[in-house]
Amino acid sequence: MKRLLRQLPILPTLCLLLAALAGCVERQMTITTEPAGVHVTVSGVDVGRTPVTIPFTWYGDYEFILRQEGMKTRVADAKILPPAYEIPPIDLLSELAPWTYKDQRFVHFKLEPLTPSSESQLLKNADELRDKALEPVKHSTSRPN
């Protein structure tokens, strides 16, 4: 019994040592565009201009909004799927491994030049907007509860 009591502090020490040696997963996403220098927003967060590398926490769907003067604004979705070592229950083992996994993802987009509208198209769009603005507002006769 005394021997067991003397060895008891070894168990917490061993657990702490294993936790300190445990690795982790570093996830990074590199976003590139043609042309370079495009302003990027990822899922509502401004991340800067391309090429840009950002850390990411979760796998799944991301929304990209890409803007640059003289180019058409592009809204795109990308699904980032997890690697095999990040699928439960294997992910527990990868988190406890004494090394660091590096998951580097690359996303590339091409933007199209903005084509200027002709004067007749601009006038047509202006007429449509004016007509829509002058339409009477339709009120509902029923009252909300």
C-alpha positions as CSV (number, residue, x, y, z in Angstrom):
1,M,0.0,0.0,0.0
2,K,2.8,2.4,0.8
3,R,4.5,1.7,-2.5
4,L,1.2,2.5,-4.3
5,L,1.0,5.8,-2.4
6,R,4.6,6.7,-3.4
7,Q,3.9,6.0,-7.0
8,L,0.6,8.0,-7.1
9,P,2.3,11.4,-7.8
10,I,4.0,9.8,-10.8
11,L,0.7,9.3,-12.6
12,P,-0.3,13.0,-12.6
13,T,3.2,14.0,-13.6
14,L,3.2,11.5,-16.4
15,C,-0.2,12.8,-17.6
16,L,1.1,16.4,-17.5
17,L,4.2,15.4,-19.4
18,L,2.1,13.7,-22.1
19,A,-0.2,16.7,-22.4
20,A,2.9,19.0,-22.8
21,L,4.3,16.8,-25.5
22,A,1.0,16.6,-27.4
23,G,1.0,18.1,-30.8
24,C,-1.7,20.0,-32.6
25,V,-3.0,20.8,-36.0
26,E,-2.1,24.1,-37.7
27,R,-4.6,25.0,-40.5
28,Q,-3.8,27.6,-43.0
29,M,-5.6,28.8,-46.2
30,T,-3.8,30.6,-49.0
31,I,-6.0,32.7,-51.3
32,T,-4.7,33.7,-54.7
33,T,-6.3,35.5,-57.5
34,E,-5.8,36.6,-61.1
35,P,-5.0,39.5,-61.1
36,A,-3.2,39.8,-57.7
37,G,-4.0,42.5,-55.3
38,V,-7.7,41.8,-55.0
39,H,-9.5,42.7,-51.8
40,V,-10.8,39.6,-50.0
41,T,-13.5,39.0,-47.4
42,V,-13.9,35.4,-46.1
43,S,-17.2,34.6,-44.4
44,G,-17.7,38.2,-43.4
45,V,-14.1,38.9,-42.2
46,D,-11.9,41.3,-44.1
47,V,-8.6,39.4,-44.6
48,G,-6.7,41.8,-46.9
49,R,-5.4,41.7,-50.5
50,T,-4.2,38.6,-52.4
51,P,-2.1,36.7,-52.2
52,V,-3.0,36.2,-48.5
53,T,-2.5,33.3,-46.1
54,I,-4.9,33.1,-43.1
55,P,-5.3,30.6,-40.3
56,F,-8.7,28.8,-40.2
57,T,-10.3,26.8,-37.4
58,W,-13.1,24.8,-38.9
59,Y,-13.7,22.7,-42.0
60,G,-16.8,23.3,-44.0
61,D,-18.3,26.0,-46.2
62,Y,-16.6,29.4,-46.6
63,E,-17.9,32.4,-48.6
64,F,-15.4,34.6,-50.5
65,I,-16.2,38.1,-51.7
66,L,-13.5,39.4,-54.1
67,R,-13.4,43.1,-55.1
68,Q,-11.1,45.2,-57.2
69,E,-11.6,48.4,-59.2
70,G,-12.2,47.7,-62.8
71,M,-13.1,44.0,-62.2
72,K,-16.5,42.3,-61.6
73,T,-17.1,41.6,-58.0
74,R,-17.1,37.9,-57.4
75,V,-18.9,36.0,-54.7
76,A,-17.9,32.4,-54.4
77,D,-18.3,29.5,-52.0
78,A,-15.7,26.9,-51.3
79,K,-16.1,23.7,-49.2
80,I,-13.0,22.8,-47.2
81,L,-13.1,19.1,-46.4
82,P,-11.1,17.7,-43.5
83,P,-8.2,15.3,-44.0
84,A,-8.6,11.7,-42.8
85,Y,-6.7,12.4,-39.5
86,E,-9.3,15.1,-38.6
87,I,-12.3,12.9,-38.8
88,P,-13.7,11.6,-35.5
89,P,-12.5,9.5,-33.6
90,I,-9.1,9.6,-35.4
91,D,-8.9,13.3,-34.7
92,L,-8.4,12.6,-30.9
93,L,-5.3,10.6,-31.7
94,S,-3.9,13.4,-34.0
95,E,-4.4,15.9,-31.3
96,L,-2.5,13.8,-28.8
97,A,0.3,12.9,-31.2
98,P,3.7,14.4,-30.1
99,W,4.1,16.2,-33.4
100,T,2.3,19.0,-35.2
101,Y,0.2,18.4,-38.3
102,K,0.2,21.2,-40.9
103,D,-2.9,21.4,-43.1
104,Q,-2.3,23.9,-45.9
105,R,-5.1,24.7,-48.3
106,F,-5.0,26.7,-51.5
107,V,-8.0,28.5,-53.1
108,H,-7.6,30.4,-56.4
109,F,-10.0,32.6,-58.2
110,K,-10.1,34.4,-61.5
111,L,-11.8,37.8,-61.8
112,E,-13.3,39.1,-65.0
113,P,-12.8,42.6,-66.3
114,L,-15.8,45.0,-65.8
115,T,-17.3,45.8,-69.2
116,P,-18.7,49.4,-69.3
117,S,-22.3,49.6,-70.2
118,S,-23.3,51.5,-73.3
119,E,-25.1,54.9,-72.9
120,S,-28.4,53.3,-74.2
121,Q,-28.2,50.5,-71.6
122,L,-27.5,53.1,-68.8
123,L,-30.6,55.1,-69.9
124,K,-32.7,52.0,-70.0
125,N,-31.6,50.9,-66.5
126,A,-32.3,54.5,-65.2
127,D,-35.8,54.4,-66.7
128,E,-36.6,51.0,-65.1
129,L,-35.4,52.2,-61.7
130,R,-37.4,55.5,-62.0
131,D,-40.5,53.6,-62.9
132,K,-40.0,51.2,-60.0
133,A,-39.5,54.1,-57.6
134,L,-42.7,55.8,-58.8
135,E,-44.9,52.7,-58.4
136,P,-47.4,53.1,-55.5
137,V,-46.7,51.1,-52.4
138,K,-49.2,48.3,-51.9
139,H,-50.5,48.1,-48.3
140,S,-51.9,45.0,-46.9
141,T,-55.4,45.3,-45.4
142,S,-54.8,42.5,-42.9
143,R,-53.2,43.4,-39.6
144,P,-50.3,41.4,-38.2
145,N,-51.0,39.5,-35.0
